[in-house]
Each structure stands twice: as structure tokens, then as C-alpha cells.
């Protein structure tokens, strides 16, 4: 495998506006890059996965190079069987969104991926404090698992679309499997831009 972690294993895909994408993009999706980009990269990811941690800078590099020509859609795909913090970190990220919106989500994800060796409740609270969220509301949101259904919805969509490991996803309608090197991702993007 190309650096992907697998998981054993529903919402219906609907036609998405834009080129070749059949992945539904919900209103509450976490999107970086051009909202109406020609190339949509949907990534199903696990905040505790070392392969996702390795792929995260690859995606950041793609956005830096292509700007608004690419939109990056992040979907939760926690591999709980091997990563005990996968679901808690995903739910905590949504508790950040509740107060800080999509920018807060991306700052949380960037920080967790940069500090994966410290993943856990202390790191989530530290990030929340650094982002200036109301900590008591954040702690309550995490403790009550307010966003467990939101995280599960992404996971179920991934299963339905044939995702069985992380990182996994699509460049428009082309499968993206594993922590591929930047050159390979760039070639896929360039093909879609032709």
C-alpha cells in the first residue's frame, strides 16, 4: 500500500456542481482554497494517523502552488480500531468550529498534525485556549460528544464511497489512495486542469 491505513467496514452521493465530482459537499464541509475551483480534492482523514500527518503538508503545498484553482475538502474518517484519539480529536475539532468556524477547524487540524505525538485532551484544550474559545463551552461540547453524529456522517459517506483507509479520497472523480508524494498529487491536479 502507498502509506494508507485500512479500516474494516449511508448517505447518497449527489451530483456536485463542478467538474467531474460526484462527492456531496455539505454546507458544513471544511473547505480550503477556491470555493468554485476546477479541481476538488476530497480527503477522508484521521487526525491521529501518521500517514495523514505525512500527507497534510503535501495538501498544504498543493494549495500554496495552485491557490484558487484547487479546493480541499476535509472529511473525518476516524480509524478507532487502531487510533484511540481519532474520534475524540475529530469531535474536538467540531467543537472548535462551533465557536471559531472553518478557520478554527483548519488551525486545529494544522496544529494537531504538527503535534501528533502529543495528541489527546491536553493538546485539544491548549489549542482551544490559543484560539481564544470559551473553554467551559468547549469542554462541555467535548464531554457531551455534541458532534459525534457529524463525525459519523463523514465516516459513513467514506465507507459508501469505497474509502477503507487514510488518507483516502478523490481528485475530482479520480481515486486518491495513501500518502502519495507531492509530485504524484501535482500530476493528478495538472491532468484535471488540462
N, C-alpha and C positions, 0 to 999 in steps of 0.2 A: 504494500500500500504506500501511497505517497504521503506519509505523515498524517494519516487520519485515524481518529479513534472511532471504533464502531460501537453501536448500541443495538440490542435486540428490539425488536418491536413486535368527527372529522369534517373538516370544512372543505367546501368545493372550490377548486380553482375557477376563477372567472377571468374573462379577457381583461387584461390591464391595458389602459391607454398607453401607447408607446410601442416601440418596435419589438416584435417577437417575444414579448414577455407574457407568460400565462400565469405568473405568480401573483396572487392577490396581494395588494399593498393596502393594508388597513389604514384608517385615518390616524391611528395611534402608533404607526410604524416609526421606527428610529431611522432617520434618513440623514446622510451627509452627502454633500455635493449638489449637483444640479437637480432640482425638483422635476424638471422636464427633460432630463438628459436622454440622449440616444441610447446610451449603454446603461443598463440597470444591473448591478451586481447584488444579488440577494445572498447573504451569508447566514447560514444557520451555525450558531457558535455557542460555546460553553466557556464561561469566564475562568474556569479552573483548568481547562485543557491546555497542556503545554504546546500542542500543535496550533491551537487557536492563538495562543500567546505569540508564537513564532510568526503566524500569518498576519496578525494585526498590523505590524509595521509595513508589511507588503501592501495592504489595502491603503494605509495612510500615504505611502509613496505613490500609489496609483492616483489618489485624489490630488496630491500635490502636483503631479505631472499633467493630469488631464482636466483638472478643475471641473467646470460645469458640464463637461461632456459626459461625465460619469456620475451616477448616483449609487450610493452604497446603502443598502437596506439591511439592517441588523435584525436577526430573529433569534430568539432564545432556543437552544437545543441542549438542555442540561443532561449530561450523562451521569445520572445519580448513582448508577451501579458502581462506577469507578471514581467518581468525584463527589464526595460528600458535601462540598460547598457549592456545587454547580447551581442547584435550585435556590439555596439561600442567597447567593450572590446575585442571581437573576432577579429574585423578588426584591432585594435591597435596591437594585438599580431602578426598579419601577417606583419604589418609594422616594427615590431622589427625583424622578420625573414628576411626581405629584407636586413637588414644590419648586423645582428648577427647570422643568420642561426638557425638551430634547437636548439642549446644550448641556444640561446637568447629566443626562444619561451618558453622553459621549465623554464628558470629563470623568465620570465614574468608571466607565469601561476602560478608557485610556490608562487611568491610574491603577485599576485592578490588574490589567495585563502587564503593566510595568512593575508591579509588586506582587506577582503571583505567589512567591514564596511566603508571603505574609497574609494570604487570603484567609478571611474569617471575619467575625463580627467586629473585632477591634479595628481592622482596616476599614470596614464599611463606615463605622462611626467616625473615624478620623477623616475620611473623605467627605462625609456629610458635614462635619464641622468646618472643614476647609472650604466647602462650597457655600457655607452660611445658611444651611437649612435649619429649621426649628427642630432641635434634636429630640425633644419629647415626642413630637408628632412623628418623626422618622422612626424612633424606637418603637412606638405604638404600631405603626404601619408594618414594620418588620415582624414584631411579635405576633400580630394578628394575621400575618400572611395575607394581607389585603390583596396582593396581586398574584396569588397562586393560579387563579384561572387565566389571567393574562399570559403568564409564562407557559401554562399547559396548552393554551390555544396555539402558540407558536410551535411548540413541540409536536402537537398533533398534526399541524399543517406540514411540518417537515416530514413526518412519517408518511403522510398521504402522498407527498411528492417524491418519495423514494430516498429521502435522506436517512442514512444509517450510521453516520459518523461525523466528527467535527475536525476541522471546518468542512462544511459541505454547502453546496448551493448552486447558483446559476449565474452565468454571464449572459444576459437576456435569456434565451432558451437553452443555452449550451451548459451541460453539467460542469460543475467546478467541484473537484474532489481532492481534499487534502491540502496541506500547507505547501502549495506549489511555489516555486521561486518567482520573483518579480518578473523575470524575462518571459516566463510562460504566461503569466497573467497579462502582461503587456501585449503579447502576441494575440491573445484572445480578444482583448479590447480593440486592438488595431483592426482585427478581422471584422468586428462588428461595426467599426467606424467607416469601413470601405463602402 
